[in-house]
Protein backbone atom coordinates (compact mmCIF):
# COMPACT_ATOMS: atom_id res chain seq x y z
CA UNK A 1 0.00 0.00 0.00
CA UNK A 2 1.29 3.45 -0.97
CA UNK A 3 1.43 5.80 2.03
CA UNK A 4 2.15 9.17 0.49
CA UNK A 5 0.86 12.71 0.95
CA UNK A 6 -2.22 13.28 -1.25
CA UNK A 7 -0.94 16.57 -2.64
CA UNK A 8 2.39 14.95 -3.46
CA UNK A 9 0.60 12.07 -5.20
CA UNK A 10 -1.24 14.48 -7.51
CA UNK A 11 1.85 16.72 -7.78
CA UNK A 12 -0.02 19.87 -6.75
CA UNK A 13 0.41 22.52 -4.09
CA UNK A 14 -1.64 22.80 -0.89
CA UNK A 15 -3.37 25.91 -2.28
CA UNK A 16 -4.58 24.23 -5.50
CA UNK A 17 -8.19 24.98 -6.46
CA UNK A 18 -10.76 22.41 -7.59
CA UNK A 19 -9.99 22.90 -11.28
CA UNK A 20 -6.27 22.32 -10.73
CA UNK A 21 -6.99 19.23 -8.59
CA UNK A 22 -9.24 17.78 -11.28
CA UNK A 23 -6.71 18.40 -14.07
CA UNK A 24 -3.92 16.86 -12.00
CA UNK A 25 -6.06 13.83 -11.20
CA UNK A 26 -6.87 13.23 -14.86
CA UNK A 27 -3.22 13.55 -15.87
CA UNK A 28 -1.97 11.15 -13.16
CA UNK A 29 -4.83 8.68 -13.64
CA UNK A 30 -4.06 8.52 -17.35
CA UNK A 31 -0.39 7.93 -16.64
CA UNK A 32 -0.91 5.08 -14.16
CA UNK A 33 -4.12 3.52 -15.47
CA UNK A 34 -3.87 -0.32 -15.52
CA UNK A 35 -4.78 -0.40 -19.23
CA UNK A 36 -1.72 1.73 -19.95
CA UNK A 37 0.48 -0.38 -17.63
CA UNK A 38 -0.63 -4.00 -18.05
CA UNK A 39 0.86 -6.33 -15.45
CA UNK A 40 2.58 -3.48 -13.57
CA UNK A 41 1.58 -3.95 -9.92
CA UNK A 42 3.34 -0.75 -8.83
CA UNK A 43 1.38 1.32 -11.36
CA UNK A 44 -1.85 -0.34 -10.24
CA UNK A 45 -1.19 0.55 -6.58
CA UNK A 46 -0.32 4.12 -7.57
CA UNK A 47 -3.54 4.37 -9.59
CA UNK A 48 -5.55 3.30 -6.54
CA UNK A 49 -3.74 5.81 -4.35
CA UNK A 50 -4.38 8.60 -6.88
CA UNK A 51 -8.11 7.86 -6.84
CA UNK A 52 -8.09 7.84 -3.04
CA UNK A 53 -6.34 11.22 -3.02
CA UNK A 54 -8.86 12.70 -5.45
CA UNK A 55 -11.81 11.42 -3.41
CA UNK A 56 -10.54 13.42 -0.46
CA UNK A 57 -9.15 16.58 -2.07
CA UNK A 58 -12.16 17.10 -4.36
CA UNK A 59 -14.48 17.12 -1.32
CA UNK A 60 -14.26 20.32 0.75
CA UNK A 61 -15.19 18.68 4.07
CA UNK A 62 -12.81 15.73 3.64
CA UNK A 63 -10.05 18.00 2.37
CA UNK A 64 -10.41 20.21 5.45
CA UNK A 65 -10.12 17.18 7.75
CA UNK A 66 -7.11 15.89 5.81
CA UNK A 67 -5.34 19.25 5.89
CA UNK A 68 -5.65 19.42 9.65
CA UNK A 69 -5.36 15.82 10.81
CA UNK A 70 -4.01 13.82 7.86
CA UNK A 71 -5.39 10.45 6.73
CA UNK A 72 -6.35 9.45 10.29
CA UNK A 73 -8.80 12.33 10.55
CA UNK A 74 -10.45 11.44 7.23
CA UNK A 75 -10.67 7.72 8.03
CA UNK A 76 -12.27 8.34 11.42
CA UNK A 77 -14.86 10.44 9.58
CA UNK A 78 -15.82 7.56 7.33
CA UNK A 79 -13.43 7.78 4.36
CA UNK A 80 -12.34 4.25 3.41
CA UNK A 81 -8.96 3.15 2.19
CA UNK A 82 -8.32 1.28 -0.99
CA UNK A 83 -8.96 3.73 -3.80
CA UNK A 84 -12.31 3.29 -5.50
CA UNK A 85 -13.11 5.38 -8.56
CA UNK A 86 -13.71 8.54 -6.56
CA UNK A 87 -13.60 11.01 -9.41
CA UNK A 88 -17.06 10.29 -10.72
CA UNK A 89 -18.00 9.16 -14.25
CA UNK A 90 -17.29 12.55 -15.80
CA UNK A 91 -13.70 12.49 -14.57
CA UNK A 92 -13.08 8.89 -15.60
CA UNK A 93 -14.61 9.60 -18.98
CA UNK A 94 -12.09 12.36 -19.50
CA UNK A 95 -9.29 10.04 -18.47
CA UNK A 96 -10.31 7.41 -21.03
CA UNK A 97 -10.73 10.07 -23.70
CA UNK A 98 -7.22 11.35 -23.01
CA UNK A 99 -5.86 7.81 -23.17
CA UNK A 100 -7.57 6.46 -26.29
CA UNK A 101 -9.06 9.49 -28.06
CA UNK A 102 -12.76 10.35 -28.25
CA UNK A 103 -15.31 8.24 -30.07
CA UNK A 104 -15.45 10.92 -32.77
CA UNK A 105 -11.79 10.67 -33.65
CA UNK A 106 -10.47 13.41 -31.39
CA UNK A 107 -6.89 12.95 -30.26
CA UNK A 108 -5.82 12.83 -26.63
CA UNK A 109 -4.41 15.94 -24.99
CA UNK A 110 -0.92 16.01 -23.56
CA UNK A 111 0.29 18.09 -20.67
CA UNK A 112 3.90 18.44 -19.60
CA UNK A 113 4.29 19.19 -15.93
CA UNK A 114 7.11 21.36 -14.71
CA UNK A 115 9.82 19.20 -13.15
CA UNK A 116 10.97 19.70 -9.61
CA UNK A 117 14.65 20.61 -9.58
CA UNK A 118 15.36 21.25 -5.90
CA UNK A 119 16.53 18.37 -3.75
CA UNK A 120 14.19 18.39 -0.74
CA UNK A 121 10.51 18.03 0.06
CA UNK A 122 8.55 21.10 1.10
CA UNK A 123 6.62 19.49 3.94
CA UNK A 124 8.27 18.94 7.32
CA UNK A 125 7.24 16.55 10.12
CA UNK A 126 8.04 17.06 13.81
CA UNK A 127 7.23 14.61 16.61
CA UNK A 128 5.46 16.25 19.55
CA UNK A 129 5.37 14.28 22.82
CA UNK A 130 2.49 15.07 25.17
CA UNK A 131 1.15 13.57 28.38
CA UNK A 132 -2.06 11.53 28.58
CA UNK A 133 -4.01 14.33 30.28
CA UNK A 134 -2.72 16.89 27.77
CA UNK A 135 -4.13 14.82 24.92
CA UNK A 136 -7.48 14.56 26.71
CA UNK A 137 -7.87 18.22 27.66
CA UNK A 138 -5.64 20.03 25.16
CA UNK A 139 -2.46 21.99 25.82
CA UNK A 140 -0.25 24.80 24.52
CA UNK A 141 3.15 23.60 23.33
CA UNK A 142 6.33 25.36 22.27
CA UNK A 143 7.43 23.76 19.01
CA UNK A 144 11.08 23.93 17.95
CA UNK A 145 11.90 22.83 14.42
CA UNK A 146 14.33 23.21 11.53
CA UNK A 147 13.35 24.19 8.00
CA UNK A 148 15.24 24.47 4.71
CA UNK A 149 15.65 27.21 2.13
CA UNK A 150 17.18 26.78 -1.29
CA UNK A 151 20.86 27.45 -1.72
CA UNK A 152 20.99 30.63 -3.81
CA UNK A 153 23.98 29.84 -6.09
CA UNK A 154 22.56 26.46 -7.17
CA UNK A 155 18.84 27.35 -6.78
CA UNK A 156 18.29 24.21 -4.73
CA UNK A 157 19.60 21.82 -7.36
CA UNK A 158 22.86 20.98 -5.58
CA UNK A 159 24.67 21.49 -8.89
CA UNK A 160 27.41 24.02 -9.62
CA UNK A 161 25.86 27.17 -11.18
CA UNK A 162 22.50 25.30 -11.09
CA UNK A 163 23.48 23.38 -14.22
CA UNK A 164 22.01 19.89 -14.35
CA UNK A 165 22.93 17.32 -16.96
CA UNK A 166 20.86 14.59 -18.51
CA UNK A 167 20.61 11.51 -16.30
CA UNK A 168 22.88 8.83 -17.74
CA UNK A 169 20.81 5.99 -16.29
CA UNK A 170 17.50 6.84 -17.99
CA UNK A 171 18.81 9.20 -20.69
CA UNK A 172 16.49 11.93 -19.42
CA UNK A 173 13.28 9.91 -19.67
CA UNK A 174 12.77 9.70 -15.91
CA UNK A 175 11.94 6.01 -16.28
CA UNK A 176 13.84 2.80 -16.78
CA UNK A 177 12.45 -0.36 -18.32
CA UNK A 178 12.81 -3.89 -17.04
CA UNK A 179 11.96 -7.00 -19.03
CA UNK A 180 10.35 -10.03 -17.45
CA UNK A 181 9.51 -12.82 -19.83
CA UNK A 182 7.71 -11.26 -22.79
CA UNK A 183 6.54 -8.25 -20.71
CA UNK A 184 8.36 -4.93 -20.33
CA UNK A 185 7.72 -2.80 -17.23
CA UNK A 186 8.45 0.90 -16.75
CA UNK A 187 9.74 2.09 -13.38
CA UNK A 188 10.81 5.44 -11.98
CA UNK A 189 14.53 5.90 -12.50
CA UNK A 190 16.22 5.13 -9.15
CA UNK A 191 19.16 7.42 -9.90
CA UNK A 192 17.37 10.70 -10.68
CA UNK A 193 14.05 9.76 -9.00
CA UNK A 194 12.12 10.54 -12.17
CA UNK A 195 13.49 14.02 -12.83
CA UNK A 196 15.57 12.95 -15.83
CA UNK A 197 18.46 15.11 -14.64
CA UNK A 198 21.49 14.64 -12.45
CA UNK A 199 24.31 16.61 -10.83
CA UNK A 200 27.66 16.46 -12.62
CA UNK A 201 29.50 18.94 -10.39
CA UNK A 202 28.39 19.72 -6.86
CA UNK A 203 27.70 23.25 -5.68
CA UNK A 204 30.57 24.39 -3.43
CA UNK A 205 28.30 26.61 -1.31
CA UNK A 206 26.06 23.80 -0.07
CA UNK A 207 28.34 20.83 -0.94
CA UNK A 208 25.58 19.40 -3.11
CA UNK A 209 22.73 19.36 -0.58
CA UNK A 210 20.85 22.14 -2.37
CA UNK A 211 19.74 23.89 0.82
CA UNK A 212 20.67 25.61 4.05
CA UNK A 213 18.90 25.05 7.38
CA UNK A 214 17.29 27.49 9.78
CA UNK A 215 15.95 27.02 13.32
CA UNK A 216 12.57 28.39 14.35
CA UNK A 217 9.97 28.02 17.12
CA UNK A 218 6.36 28.96 17.82
CA UNK A 219 3.54 28.16 20.24
CA UNK A 220 0.68 25.94 19.10
CA UNK A 221 -2.66 24.98 20.65
CA UNK A 222 -3.05 21.19 20.70
CA UNK A 223 -6.84 20.63 20.71
CA UNK A 224 -8.49 18.41 23.30
CA UNK A 225 -9.21 14.88 22.19
CA UNK A 226 -6.13 14.26 20.03
CA UNK A 227 -4.90 10.69 20.05
CA UNK A 228 -1.56 8.97 19.63
CA UNK A 229 -0.37 8.97 16.02
CA UNK A 230 -2.60 11.78 14.77
CA UNK A 231 -1.06 14.53 12.61
CA UNK A 232 -1.85 18.23 12.87
CA UNK A 233 -1.07 20.46 9.91
CA UNK A 234 0.37 23.94 10.42
CA UNK A 235 0.24 25.86 7.13
CA UNK A 236 3.28 27.63 5.67
CA UNK A 237 5.77 26.47 8.31
CA UNK A 238 7.60 23.94 6.14
CA UNK A 239 10.60 24.16 3.81
CA UNK A 240 10.88 26.99 1.28
CA UNK A 241 11.16 26.33 -2.47
CA UNK A 242 13.45 28.38 -4.75
CA UNK A 243 10.41 30.33 -6.00
CA UNK A 244 9.46 31.33 -2.45
CA UNK A 245 6.49 28.97 -2.00
CA UNK A 246 6.49 27.20 1.33
CA UNK A 247 5.34 23.79 2.47
CA UNK A 248 3.53 22.84 5.64
CA UNK A 249 4.68 21.61 9.02
CA UNK A 250 3.05 18.42 10.32
CA UNK A 251 3.00 17.78 14.06
CA UNK A 252 3.11 14.02 14.69
CA UNK A 253 1.47 13.55 18.09
CA UNK A 254 2.92 10.94 20.47
CA UNK A 255 0.93 10.42 23.69
CA UNK A 256 2.41 8.95 26.88
CA UNK A 257 0.32 6.10 28.32
CA UNK A 258 -1.34 6.52 31.72
CA UNK A 259 -0.71 4.08 34.58
CA UNK A 260 -4.44 3.53 35.23
CA UNK A 261 -6.57 4.84 32.36
CA UNK A 262 -6.49 3.03 29.02
CA UNK A 263 -7.80 4.83 25.95
CA UNK A 264 -9.46 3.24 22.91
CA UNK A 265 -10.71 5.83 20.41
CA UNK A 266 -12.73 8.22 22.59
CA UNK A 267 -13.58 5.62 25.27
CA UNK A 268 -11.62 5.28 28.50
CA UNK A 269 -11.16 1.98 30.36
CA UNK A 270 -10.19 1.54 34.00
CA UNK A 271 -9.75 -1.66 36.00
CA UNK A 272 -11.19 -1.57 39.52
CA UNK A 273 -9.95 -4.19 42.02
CA UNK A 274 -12.72 -5.45 44.33
CA UNK A 275 -12.22 -7.80 47.32
CA UNK A 276 -14.18 -11.05 47.01
CA UNK A 277 -16.27 -10.38 50.11
CA UNK A 278 -17.41 -7.04 48.68
CA UNK A 279 -18.45 -8.78 45.48
CA UNK A 280 -20.48 -11.28 47.48
CA UNK A 281 -22.19 -8.59 49.54
CA UNK A 282 -22.52 -5.84 46.90
CA UNK A 283 -22.21 -2.16 47.69
CA UNK A 284 -21.08 1.23 46.45
CA UNK A 285 -17.54 2.52 45.97
CA UNK A 286 -15.99 5.78 44.75
CA UNK A 287 -13.84 5.55 41.62
CA UNK A 288 -11.70 8.13 39.76
CA UNK A 289 -12.75 9.46 36.36
CA UNK A 290 -11.20 11.91 33.90
CA UNK A 291 -13.05 14.82 35.45
CA UNK A 292 -13.37 13.89 39.12
CA UNK A 293 -15.01 11.12 41.14
CA UNK A 294 -17.93 8.81 40.37
CA UNK A 295 -20.01 6.40 42.46
CA UNK A 296 -20.04 2.81 41.22
CA UNK A 297 -22.83 0.53 42.40
CA UNK A 298 -21.64 -3.07 42.60
CA UNK A 299 -24.49 -5.61 42.58
CA UNK A 300 -24.05 -8.69 44.77
CA UNK A 301 -22.69 -11.55 42.70
CA UNK A 302 -20.80 -9.36 40.20
CA UNK A 303 -18.48 -11.48 38.04
CA UNK A 304 -14.77 -11.07 37.38
CA UNK A 305 -14.10 -8.86 34.30
CA UNK A 306 -17.71 -7.65 34.29
CA UNK A 307 -17.97 -4.13 32.88
CA UNK A 308 -20.01 -1.06 33.85
CA UNK A 309 -20.40 1.94 31.55
CA UNK A 310 -20.61 5.64 32.43
CA UNK A 311 -21.94 7.44 29.34
CA UNK A 312 -20.23 10.65 28.18
CA UNK A 313 -17.43 10.34 30.77
CA UNK A 314 -14.76 9.60 28.15
CA UNK A 315 -12.71 11.82 25.83
CA UNK A 316 -14.24 14.66 23.83
CA UNK A 317 -14.14 13.86 20.12
CA UNK A 318 -11.53 15.90 18.28
CA UNK A 319 -14.07 16.22 15.44
CA UNK A 320 -16.67 17.59 17.85
CA UNK A 321 -19.04 14.58 17.96
CA UNK A 322 -19.59 14.53 21.73
CA UNK A 323 -17.72 12.43 24.29
CA UNK A 324 -16.86 8.78 24.59
CA UNK A 325 -17.68 6.58 27.59
CA UNK A 326 -15.87 5.49 30.73
CA UNK A 327 -15.89 1.68 30.97
CA UNK A 328 -15.11 0.19 34.38
CA UNK A 329 -13.92 -3.43 34.47
CA UNK A 330 -14.07 -5.39 37.71
CA UNK A 331 -11.09 -7.42 38.88
CA UNK A 332 -11.93 -9.68 41.82
CA UNK A 333 -9.12 -9.95 44.39
CA UNK A 334 -8.66 -12.90 46.75
CA UNK A 335 -6.49 -13.04 49.89
CA UNK A 336 -3.00 -14.41 49.26
CA UNK A 337 -2.92 -16.06 52.70
CA UNK A 338 -5.29 -16.66 55.66
CA UNK A 339 -4.81 -16.60 59.42
CA UNK A 340 -6.14 -19.49 61.47
CA UNK A 341 -9.10 -17.37 62.58
CA UNK A 342 -9.94 -16.27 59.03
CA UNK A 343 -9.78 -19.86 57.79
CA UNK A 344 -12.10 -21.02 60.56
CA UNK A 345 -14.58 -18.23 59.79
CA UNK A 346 -14.59 -19.11 56.10
CA UNK A 347 -15.19 -22.79 56.89
CA UNK A 348 -18.13 -21.80 59.11
CA UNK A 349 -19.50 -19.64 56.29
CA UNK A 350 -19.14 -22.49 53.81
CA UNK A 351 -20.88 -24.93 56.16
CA UNK A 352 -23.75 -22.47 56.60
CA UNK A 353 -24.58 -22.81 52.90
CA UNK A 354 -24.90 -26.58 53.16
CA UNK A 355 -25.00 -28.49 49.87
CA UNK A 356 -25.12 -25.18 47.94
CA UNK A 357 -21.48 -24.62 48.87
CA UNK A 358 -20.50 -27.76 46.88
CA UNK A 359 -22.24 -27.39 43.51
CA UNK A 360 -19.76 -29.72 41.86
CA UNK A 361 -21.11 -32.76 43.72
CA UNK A 362 -24.47 -32.60 41.97
CA UNK A 363 -22.82 -32.41 38.55
CA UNK A 364 -20.20 -35.09 39.08
CA UNK A 365 -22.09 -37.85 41.01
CA UNK A 366 -23.73 -39.22 37.87
CA UNK A 367 -20.53 -38.81 35.84
CA UNK A 368 -18.47 -40.92 38.25
CA UNK A 369 -20.84 -43.83 37.69
CA UNK A 370 -20.83 -43.36 33.92
CA UNK A 371 -17.04 -43.34 33.74
CA UNK A 372 -16.78 -46.50 35.84
CA UNK A 373 -19.11 -48.29 33.40
CA UNK A 374 -16.72 -47.48 30.55
CA UNK A 375 -14.15 -49.90 32.00
CA UNK A 376 -16.42 -52.84 32.85
FENZINOR-V732581 format. One record per residue. N is the residue number from 1. RES is the residue in three letters. PHI is phi in whole degrees, 0 to 359 (* if undefined). OMEGA is omega in whole degrees, -180 to 180 (none if undefined). Layout:
N_RES_PHI_OMEGA + N_RES_PHI_OMEGA
This chain:
1_UNK_*_-180 + 2_UNK_276_179 + 3_UNK_246_-173 + 4_UNK_224_179 + 5_UNK_302_-176 + 6_UNK_299_180 + 7_UNK_296_179 + 8_UNK_293_178 + 9_UNK_300_-179 + 10_UNK_272_178 + 11_UNK_58_179 + 12_UNK_228_178 + 13_UNK_273_180 + 14_UNK_295_-177 + 15_UNK_265_-177 + 16_UNK_300_178 + 17_UNK_274_-175 + 18_UNK_298_-179 + 19_UNK_296_179 + 20_UNK_295_179 + 21_UNK_299_-178 + 22_UNK_295_180 + 23_UNK_296_-180 + 24_UNK_295_179 + 25_UNK_300_-179 + 26_UNK_297_-180 + 27_UNK_296_-177 + 28_UNK_289_180 + 29_UNK_295_178 + 30_UNK_296_-177 + 31_UNK_294_-173 + 32_UNK_253_-178 + 33_UNK_300_-178 + 34_UNK_305_180 + 35_UNK_290_177 + 36_UNK_270_-177 + 37_UNK_227_-176 + 38_UNK_300_178 + 39_UNK_79_-178 + 40_UNK_267_-177 + 41_UNK_296_-180 + 42_UNK_297_178 + 43_UNK_294_179 + 44_UNK_297_179 + 45_UNK_294_178 + 46_UNK_295_179 + 47_UNK_300_178 + 48_UNK_296_-179 + 49_UNK_296_179 + 50_UNK_296_178 + 51_UNK_295_177 + 52_UNK_298_180 + 53_UNK_297_-178 + 54_UNK_291_177 + 55_UNK_305_-177 + 56_UNK_281_-172 + 57_UNK_288_178 + 58_UNK_275_179 + 59_UNK_250_-173 + 60_UNK_301_-177 + 61_UNK_293_-179 + 62_UNK_293_179 + 63_UNK_295_179 + 64_UNK_297_178 + 65_UNK_296_-179 + 66_UNK_295_-179 + 67_UNK_299_-177 + 68_UNK_268_-172 + 69_UNK_240_-179 + 70_UNK_77_-176 + 71_UNK_299_-178 + 72_UNK_301_-180 + 73_UNK_295_180 + 74_UNK_290_-178 + 75_UNK_295_180 + 76_UNK_291_179 + 77_UNK_265_175 + 78_UNK_113_178 + 79_UNK_284_-178 + 80_UNK_269_175 + 81_UNK_278_166 + 82_UNK_113_173 + 83_UNK_74_169 + 84_UNK_282_178 + 85_UNK_277_-172 + 86_UNK_280_-175 + 87_UNK_282_-176 + 88_UNK_90_-175 + 89_UNK_292_-180 + 90_UNK_294_-180 + 91_UNK_290_180 + 92_UNK_295_177 + 93_UNK_300_179 + 94_UNK_294_179 + 95_UNK_298_-179 + 96_UNK_294_178 + 97_UNK_296_179 + 98_UNK_295_-176 + 99_UNK_284_-169 + 100_UNK_243_-175 + 101_UNK_88_-178 + 102_UNK_284_-179 + 103_UNK_292_-178 + 104_UNK_259_174 + 105_UNK_92_-180 + 106_UNK_289_179 + 107_UNK_279_177 + 108_UNK_287_179 + 109_UNK_267_178 + 110_UNK_245_-180 + 111_UNK_219_-180 + 112_UNK_262_-178 + 113_UNK_271_-180 + 114_UNK_296_-177 + 115_UNK_278_176 + 116_UNK_280_-178 + 117_UNK_252_-180 + 118_UNK_279_-165 + 119_UNK_258_180 + 120_UNK_212_177 + 121_UNK_279_-178 + 122_UNK_279_-178 + 123_UNK_278_-179 + 124_UNK_235_177 + 125_UNK_242_179 + 126_UNK_230_177 + 127_UNK_277_-179 + 128_UNK_241_-180 + 129_UNK_268_178 + 130_UNK_228_179 + 131_UNK_282_-179 + 132_UNK_304_-177 + 133_UNK_292_178 + 134_UNK_292_177 + 135_UNK_291_-178 + 136_UNK_288_-172 + 137_UNK_252_-179 + 138_UNK_85_-177 + 139_UNK_195_171 + 140_UNK_267_-178 + 141_UNK_229_172 + 142_UNK_274_-177 + 143_UNK_256_175 + 144_UNK_249_-177 + 145_UNK_209_179 + 146_UNK_239_177 + 147_UNK_234_-174 + 148_UNK_245_169 + 149_UNK_234_-176 + 150_UNK_291_173 + 151_UNK_296_-174 + 152_UNK_294_-179 + 153_UNK_301_-176 + 154_UNK_256_178 + 155_UNK_56_176 + 156_UNK_85_-177 + 157_UNK_279_-175 + 158_UNK_83_-177 + 159_UNK_257_178 + 160_UNK_301_-179 + 161_UNK_56_178 + 162_UNK_61_-179 + 163_UNK_262_178 + 164_UNK_260_178 + 165_UNK_250_-180 + 166_UNK_295_-180 + 167_UNK_299_-178 + 168_UNK_285_-178 + 169_UNK_287_-176 + 170_UNK_249_-180 + 171_UNK_59_176 + 172_UNK_87_-177 + 173_UNK_283_-177 + 174_UNK_84_-180 + 175_UNK_224_172 + 176_UNK_239_-177 + 177_UNK_245_178 + 178_UNK_237_-178 + 179_UNK_257_177 + 180_UNK_226_-174 + 181_UNK_65_179 + 182_UNK_264_-179 + 183_UNK_259_175 + 184_UNK_241_-177 + 185_UNK_245_177 + 186_UNK_261_179 + 187_UNK_226_177 + 188_UNK_299_-179 + 189_UNK_299_-177 + 190_UNK_288_-177 + 191_UNK_278_-178 + 192_UNK_256_180 + 193_UNK_57_173 + 194_UNK_91_-177 + 195_UNK_283_-178 + 196_UNK_82_-178 + 197_UNK_229_-180 + 198_UNK_217_-179 + 199_UNK_267_177 + 200_UNK_271_-180 + 201_UNK_229_-176 + 202_UNK_289_175 + 203_UNK_291_-178 + 204_UNK_288_-177 + 205_UNK_294_-176 + 206_UNK_248_-178 + 207_UNK_54_174 + 208_UNK_92_-180 + 209_UNK_287_180 + 210_UNK_90_-177 + 211_UNK_207_168 + 212_UNK_233_-173 + 213_UNK_254_179 + 214_UNK_226_177 + 215_UNK_262_180 + 216_UNK_209_177 + 217_UNK_206_176 + 218_UNK_197_179 + 219_UNK_258_-179 + 220_UNK_231_175 + 221_UNK_269_174 + 222_UNK_277_-176 + 223_UNK_291_178 + 224_UNK_293_178 + 225_UNK_97_179 + 226_UNK_295_-179 + 227_UNK_238_-179 + 228_UNK_298_177 + 229_UNK_95_-178 + 230_UNK_286_178 + 231_UNK_246_176 + 232_UNK_244_-178 + 233_UNK_268_174 + 234_UNK_245_-174 + 235_UNK_294_171 + 236_UNK_57_174 + 237_UNK_238_-177 + 238_UNK_267_179 + 239_UNK_287_-176 + 240_UNK_252_179 + 241_UNK_280_179 + 242_UNK_303_-180 + 243_UNK_275_177 + 244_UNK_96_177 + 245_UNK_292_-174 + 246_UNK_232_178 + 247_UNK_278_-177 + 248_UNK_248_176 + 249_UNK_255_179 + 250_UNK_251_178 + 251_UNK_267_179 + 252_UNK_271_-174 + 253_UNK_278_175 + 254_UNK_238_-173 + 255_UNK_255_176 + 256_UNK_288_180 + 257_UNK_288_177 + 258_UNK_267_-177 + 259_UNK_288_-175 + 260_UNK_237_-180 + 261_UNK_275_176 + 262_UNK_240_-177 + 263_UNK_257_172 + 264_UNK_225_-171 + 265_UNK_57_179 + 266_UNK_258_178 + 267_UNK_268_178 + 268_UNK_240_179 + 269_UNK_247_175 + 270_UNK_218_178 + 271_UNK_264_-178 + 272_UNK_246_178 + 273_UNK_284_-179 + 274_UNK_233_179 + 275_UNK_290_-171 + 276_UNK_300_179 + 277_UNK_291_179 + 278_UNK_291_176 + 279_UNK_294_-180 + 280_UNK_293_-176 + 281_UNK_272_-173 + 282_UNK_79_179 + 283_UNK_154_-178 + 284_UNK_235_177 + 285_UNK_227_177 + 286_UNK_263_-180 + 287_UNK_237_177 + 288_UNK_280_173 + 289_UNK_228_-179 + 290_UNK_298_-172 + 291_UNK_243_179 + 292_UNK_147_-178 + 293_UNK_243_178 + 294_UNK_226_177 + 295_UNK_263_179 + 296_UNK_251_176 + 297_UNK_273_-178 + 298_UNK_253_179 + 299_UNK_294_175 + 300_UNK_300_179 + 301_UNK_88_178 + 302_UNK_302_-176 + 303_UNK_267_176 + 304_UNK_296_-179 + 305_UNK_72_176 + 306_UNK_293_-175 + 307_UNK_244_176 + 308_UNK_233_-174 + 309_UNK_248_172 + 310_UNK_251_-176 + 311_UNK_292_176 + 312_UNK_62_176 + 313_UNK_251_179 + 314_UNK_263_-176 + 315_UNK_271_175 + 316_UNK_289_-179 + 317_UNK_297_180 + 318_UNK_292_175 + 319_UNK_271_177 + 320_UNK_85_-178 + 321_UNK_259_-180 + 322_UNK_87_-178 + 323_UNK_245_173 + 324_UNK_279_-178 + 325_UNK_248_170 + 326_UNK_258_-180 + 327_UNK_250_-179 + 328_UNK_259_179 + 329_UNK_248_-177 + 330_UNK_279_173 + 331_UNK_234_-177 + 332_UNK_283_-179 + 333_UNK_252_178 + 334_UNK_243_-180 + 335_UNK_295_179 + 336_UNK_283_177 + 337_UNK_207_-178 + 338_UNK_233_171 + 339_UNK_281_178 + 340_UNK_301_-179 + 341_UNK_294_180 + 342_UNK_295_180 + 343_UNK_294_179 + 344_UNK_297_180 + 345_UNK_296_179 + 346_UNK_293_178 + 347_UNK_294_177 + 348_UNK_296_179 + 349_UNK_296_-180 + 350_UNK_296_179 + 351_UNK_298_-177 + 352_UNK_293_179 + 353_UNK_273_178 + 354_UNK_63_-176 + 355_UNK_297_-180 + 356_UNK_295_-180 + 357_UNK_279_179 + 358_UNK_230_-177 + 359_UNK_296_-177 + 360_UNK_291_-176 + 361_UNK_295_180 + 362_UNK_295_-177 + 363_UNK_285_-170 + 364_UNK_266_-177 + 365_UNK_305_-178 + 366_UNK_290_-179 + 367_UNK_289_178 + 368_UNK_301_-180 + 369_UNK_294_-179 + 370_UNK_295_180 + 371_UNK_294_179 + 372_UNK_298_-179 + 373_UNK_292_180 + 374_UNK_294_-174 + 375_UNK_252_177 + 376_UNK_279_none
